[in-house]
Amino acid sequence: MLSMTVDVIKKIGQIKEKLLGCLTEAAVEDVFRESDIVDFRVKTMLLRQSMQVLEAYDVPINQASTSCSDTSLSDEDVYKEELDFFLDGKWKELV
């Protein structure tokens, strides 16, 4: 079982708060760089938590990111799709 300390929970909260103030991809990347976060799965998870979304269902995937419809997406592709959704800001209407 994964152990979460108070410090880790506080750090996640601080990262999420900083992300909510980001309006550009560069700003988001700066937040992740400051926190030494390079893993695309972790970045995706933090974006989703910031938007209060745990998992996306029935979301169209940008066809430019895949060469054919049955190709599975890389962690980076999933992150970029999530980042586009985050920066679009329409999710704020849902929370």
N, C-alpha and C positions, 0 to 999 in steps of 0.2 A: 504494500500500500504506500502511496506517495505521501510523504510528510510535508505539511505546509506550516511554516513558522509564521509568526506575526510579522516578521520583517519581510518575508516573501509576499505575504498578502498586502502589506503596505506598499511595497515596490510595484506590484501589479496595479494597485489602485492609482499610484502616481503616474504610471505609464498610460493607463486608460484615460486619466484626466488630461494629460498632455495631448494624447491623440485626439480627443474631442475638440481641441483648439486648432487642429491642423486643417488647412484649406487646400494644400497642394501635396503632390507626391513627395517633393523634396522635404517638406516639413515632416511628413510621416516618417520618411527614411532617416531624418535627423533624430527623431525620437528613438527609433530603433538602434541607430548607431550609438547614441549617448548611453543606451542601456546594454550595449554589446549583444544585441539580438540579431542573429544572422539566419537562423533557421526559418524557412518559409512557413512551416506548419505552426510554429510559435507565433509568428507575425500574424498569420491568418486567424488563429485563435484569439489573439489580443484585439484585432480589429472587430471580430464578431462579438466579443465580450463588451467592447466599447459601444457597439450598436445594440447591445442586448439581444443578439441573435446567436443562438447556439449552433444551428445547422440550417443550411439553405436547401429547400426542396423545390423542385420544378422551376428552377431558375435557368433561363436560356444561357448557354455558354457561348461566348464570342467565338464564332466559327473561324476567325482569323488566327486564333491561338491553336487550332488543331487542323491537321491536314485532311482528316476524314472523321466522320461522326462517331465511329466506334473506337477511336484512339483515346486511351485514357489520358487525362491531364496530369502534368507534372505538378509537384507541390508549388513550384514557382507560378505556373499557369493559374492554379486555384487562387493563390495569393493575389495575383494581378487582377483577376476578376473581382475578388473581394475588395481590393483597394479601389477599383473603379466604382463599385457600388458605394463604398464608404465616402469617397470624394464627391459623388453625385449628390449626396445629402438627403435624398428622398426618404431614406430609412428613418429620418428624424420625425417624419409625419406619423410613423407607426408606433413610436414609443412615447 
